[in-house]
Amino acid sequence: MAFKKQKAKIRRWKLRRAGVSPEPNLVDYTPVNDWDGWPVPKEGLSQESIVYSIGLGDDIMWDLELISRHNLQLFGFDPTPESTDWISKQDLPDNFSHHPKGLAAEDGHLSLFPPKKEGRINFTQEKLAYVKRCHEKIEIPVNRLSTLMNELSHQHIDILKIDIEGSEFEALPDIFASGCSFTHLMVEIHYQFPTRSFGQGLDLIAKIRGQGYRCYYISPRGYEFAFIKNSPK
């Protein structure tokens, strides 16, 4: 763990050197954990708030904490077989709904590969990232964010959380081009993948900022980011 923390310290230093740091006093929040979790905003949410949590895996601690604190409506998306099976066995509150669909830049299907490590369920489209050569791909149903919002009759999302194992590089530009409306954006940027680079991660952050979003949180390990649009604070 000490080695991982040292590498994370270097990543965060590189981000700061590139001008990417959380702005203080934008959002009052509570972090779910001290390594790779997401922030839970303390204000600005209510039981009418809409949250899209895209990419659930087998960890919904942040999702349940949001519901517990604000009693809001959370829509979880993950079509991978292991995650869908795991979710089906959980005792979920009524305002947590699971939708077996993924997010992409186009409606249709996406090829994903399983992780190399046993017990992990974070499938990815990055064939060179953490997969064995013997692994066979699976096909999952995916939609653009605009399609998901139309199907669920939502005009605005209060929090959009995306953890889609590298697909964010294609999905986010489409989200911005389609004019989807959301206040908070939380995204894991997988710039460590073999087919990606730190520079590509910075380019994606620049695109997010170009849409009027300001960074208020970066996880200790340096991959999870939270942004808010035009915060009045």
Residue pairs with C-beta under 8 A, 6 or more apart in sequence:
4 221
5 220
8 220
8 221
8 222
11 221
11 222
11 223
12 218
12 220
12 222
14 198
15 21
15 218
15 222
18 202
20 202
20 205
20 215
20 218
21 215
21 218
22 215
22 216
22 217
22 218
23 214
23 215
23 216
25 233
26 214
26 216
26 228
26 231
26 233
27 39
27 41
27 43
27 44
27 184
27 216
27 217
27 226
27 228
27 231
27 233
28 41
28 42
28 43
29 39
29 40
29 41
29 42
29 216
29 217
29 226
30 39
30 40
30 42
31 37
31 38
31 39
31 40
31 217
31 219
32 38
32 39
32 40
32 61
32 62
32 65
33 61
34 220
35 219
35 220
35 221
36 219
36 220
36 221
36 223
36 224
37 61
37 62
37 219
37 224
38 62
38 161
38 186
38 217
38 219
38 224
38 226
39 186
39 216
39 217
39 226
40 62
40 65
40 66
40 69
41 159
41 184
42 69
44 158
44 183
45 66
45 69
45 70
45 72
45 158
45 159
46 70
46 71
46 72
47 70
47 71
47 72
47 73
48 72
48 73
49 70
49 72
49 73
49 158
49 159
50 72
50 73
50 75
50 154
50 156
50 157
50 158
50 159
51 63
51 66
51 72
51 73
51 74
51 75
51 157
51 158
51 159
51 160
51 161
52 75
52 77
52 145
52 148
52 157
52 159
52 160
52 161
52 182
53 60
53 62
53 63
53 74
53 75
53 76
53 77
53 161
54 76
54 77
54 78
54 102
54 103
54 160
54 161
54 162
54 163
54 164
55 77
55 78
55 102
55 103
55 161
55 162
55 163
55 164
55 165
55 188
56 63
56 76
56 77
56 78
56 83
56 87
56 98
57 78
57 80
57 83
57 121
57 122
57 163
58 82
58 83
58 86
58 121
60 76
60 87
60 90
60 96
62 161
63 74
63 76
63 96
64 93
64 96
66 72
66 74
66 159
67 74
67 93
67 95
67 96
71 95
72 95
72 158
73 95
73 97
74 95
74 96
74 97
75 97
75 99
75 152
76 87
76 96
76 97
76 98
76 99
77 98
77 99
77 100
77 101
77 102
77 103
77 148
78 84
78 87
78 98
78 100
78 102
79 100
79 101
79 102
79 140
79 141
79 142
80 102
80 112
80 121
80 123
80 138
80 140
81 138
82 121
83 121
84 98
84 100
86 121
87 98
88 98
92 98
99 148
100 141
101 141
101 142
101 143
101 148
102 110
102 140
102 141
102 142
102 143
102 164
102 167
103 142
103 143
103 144
103 145
103 148
103 162
103 164
103 167
103 171
104 110
104 142
104 143
104 144
104 167
104 170
104 171
105 144
105 170
105 171
105 173
105 174
106 142
106 144
106 174
107 142
107 143
107 144
107 147
108 141
108 142
109 139
109 140
109 141
109 142
110 125
110 139
110 140
110 142
110 167
111 125
111 137
111 138
111 139
112 123
112 124
112 125
112 137
112 138
112 139
112 140
112 165
113 123
113 124
113 125
113 126
113 127
113 131
113 135
113 137
113 138
114 121
114 123
114 131
114 135
114 138
115 121
115 122
115 123
115 124
115 130
115 131
116 130
116 131
116 132
116 135
117 130
122 165
123 138
123 140
123 165
124 130
124 131
124 165
124 166
124 167
124 193
125 165
125 166
125 167
126 165
126 166
126 190
126 193
126 194
126 195
126 196
127 137
128 193
128 194
128 195
129 165
129 166
129 190
129 193
129 194
129 195
143 151
144 171
144 174
144 175
144 178
145 160
145 171
145 174
145 175
145 178
145 180
146 175
146 178
146 179
146 180
149 155
149 157
149 180
155 181
156 181
156 182
156 183
157 180
157 181
157 182
157 183
158 182
158 183
158 184
159 182
159 183
159 184
159 186
160 180
160 182
160 184
160 185
160 186
161 186
161 187
162 168
162 171
162 172
162 185
162 186
162 187
162 188
163 187
163 188
164 171
165 190
166 190
166 193
166 195
166 196
168 187
168 188
168 189
168 190
168 204
169 196
169 200
169 204
172 187
172 204
172 207
172 208
173 207
176 207
176 211
182 229
183 228
183 229
184 226
184 227
184 228
184 229
185 208
185 213
185 226
185 227
185 228
185 229
186 217
186 224
186 225
186 226
186 227
187 208
187 224
187 225
187 227
188 223
188 224
188 225
189 201
189 204
189 205
189 223
189 225
190 196
190 223
191 197
191 198
191 200
191 201
191 202
191 204
191 223
192 223
205 215
205 225
208 225
208 227
209 215
209 227
211 229
212 229
212 230
213 227
213 228
213 229
214 227
214 228
214 229
214 231
215 225
215 226
215 227
216 226
216 227
216 228
216 231
217 224
217 225
217 226
218 224
218 225
218 226
219 225
